[in-house]
Structure formats: C-alpha cells, structure tokens
Amino acid sequence: MTASLRGLRIVVSAGPTYEDIDPVRFLGNRSSGKMGFAIAASAARREADVVLVAGPVALATPDRVRRVDVRSAAQMRVAVLAALPADIYIAAAAVADFAPRHPSALKLKKSDTGDTLLLELVRTPDILAEVAAHLPRPRLVVGFAAETHELGRYAQGKLRDKKVDLIIANQVGMPGSGFESDDNMLTAFDHHGSHALGSGPKTELADALLDLVHERLGDGDATSATDPLAHRQR
C-alpha cells in the first residue's frame, strides 16, 4: 500500500540550470529532469501539496502539481525560497556550480575573441545548504549527489557539509542510467549509514524514495504529523 503524504507541503527541484555566456550560449549539464518530475508525480499521487521548481526541460507537468519554470541557479534559488515554508524539500535538480561573472549582452564573435575565450566563473548559490539553514526549516531536507566515482565518500561529505537529512547518491556516466536516461541507480545516505534504493525506472525509484521519506518523518504516519499550517507559522 502506498504511504500517504496527505496534508504535507513538498517542494521539489528538478532538471538542470543554464548559466548564460551570451544570448546564444550557456553553461549547462545533461540533467533531463526525469527523476525530479517522477518524485513530484509520486508525491502528488500520495495527496501531498507539491510545488515543482523546474529548470529548462521538455517534460509535461505531473497532475496536481504546481510548476514554476526557471533557467538559472539564481532564479531557482528565488523560486525555491519563495515556495517555503514546507514540510519536505527534495533537491533533485542538477544546479550548475559556476556561472559566468559577466555574461555578454551581445553574441560573442570569433573574430573578437581570437583562438581562445577566457571566462571568469563565480560560484552559484548553494540552494540546498540555504534551505537546510532556513527558518522555519523543513522537517526533512533531501539532497542528490550525482557522482562518477567514490559515491559513498562524496555523498557522505555532502550530507555533512550541507547539514541535510538525506543524500540520494546516483551513479552517472554509465550507459543506460543517470542523466538523460529513464533508469537510475540510487543509494540513500543518512547520518547512520546507507540504504540501497536499487536500480530501475526512475518512476519506481521515486516511489521507493518517498516510502523512505515517509518512514523518516518520525512516527511512520504522515497523516498524523504536525498540521502544515501550524508548522508554517512556527
């Protein structure tokens, strides 16, 4: 039986961010948004109040989900913070780590740049860490770590450094899994150890993740949790 999340407000971020170099070029990544959209869809089926903050992806909005479209990391930060307070935040987006300091208002021409183009990059906002420190803090803050190697070490470091409750690590760079794929391979890390969510379609893994989220809420019964309105007023 699917665990209900009725009465809970869940904010999910999904997809990549694009950081503009000029009006026609950007820095981005290969995230399709499918994992985050599957999580939002599963949460809505469980009767949660779901806000989906989506980077630039070509995916249909899941039923009963409120969607906010953004492009850059800075825009995603504004949209996520505007959706708070919430009971649960799941950061499934692959937010760019760096953005050009000075995007050009005009298209950069090869004739103007010569054989090389040097870009000065600055760090983008750390949305996950900011939400984890936000007051009132969501009851559960869940991050994702997409890694090509040393999955456990990097995931545990992110769990510690960003002060979140769960990190969902997925192996990328493998054929048929991760970015741009319908399938994934996930392992959840908390401050007590790890829990394999398995491999398979992202839709099924989204259900497994939300079962784990439901379990981590405390008493195993989301319907008896603190009323979201009262929670938001704390």
Residue, then its C-alpha position, 0 to 999 in steps of 0.5 A: m500500500t502506498a504511504s500517504l503524504r496527505g496534508l504535507r507541503i513538498v517542494v521539489s527541484a528538478g532538471p538542470t540550470y543554464e548559466d548564460i555566456d551570451p544570448v546564444r550560449f550557456l553553461g549547462n549539464r545533461s540533467s533531463g529532469k526525469m527523476g525530479f518530475a517522477i518524485a513530484a508525480s509520486a508525491a502528488r499521487r500520495e495527496a501531498d501539496v507539491v510545488l515543482v521548481a523546474g529548470p529548462v526541460a521538455l517534460a509535461t507537468p505531473d497532475r496536481v502539481r504546481r510548476v514554476d519554470v526557471r533557467s538559472a541557479a539564481q532564479m531557482r534559488v528565488a523560486v525555491l525560497a519563495a515556495l517555503p515554508a514546507d514540510i519536505y524539500i527534495a533537491a533533485a535538480a542538477v544546479a550548475d556550480f559556476a556561472p559566468r561573472h559577466p555574461s555578454a549582452l551581445k553574441l560573442k564573435k570569433s573574430d573578437t575573441g581570437d583562438t581562445l575565450l577566457l571566462e571568469l566563473v563565480r560560484t552559484p548559490d548553494i540552494l540546498a545548504e540555504v534551505a537546510a539553514h532556513l527558518p522555519r526549516p523543513r522537517l526533512v531536507v533531501g539532497f542528490a549527489a550525482e557522482t562518477h566515482e567514490l559515491g559513498r565518500y562524496a555523498q557522505g561529505k555532502l550530507r555533512d557539509k550541507k547539514v541535510d537529512l538525506i543524500i540520494a547518491n546516483q551513479v552517472g556516466m554509465p550507459g543506460s542510467g543517470f542523466e538523460s536516461d529513464d533508469n537510475m541507480l540510487t543509494a540513500f545516505d543518512h547520518h547512520g549509514s546507507h540504504a540501497l534504493g536499487s536500480g530501475p525506472k526512475t518512476e519506481l525509484a521515486d516511489a521507493l524514495l518517498d516510502l523512505v521519506h515517509e518512514r523518516l518523518g518520525d512516527g511512520d504516519a504522515t497523516s498524523a504529523t504536525d498540521p502544515l499550517a501550524h508548522r508554517q507559522r512556527 
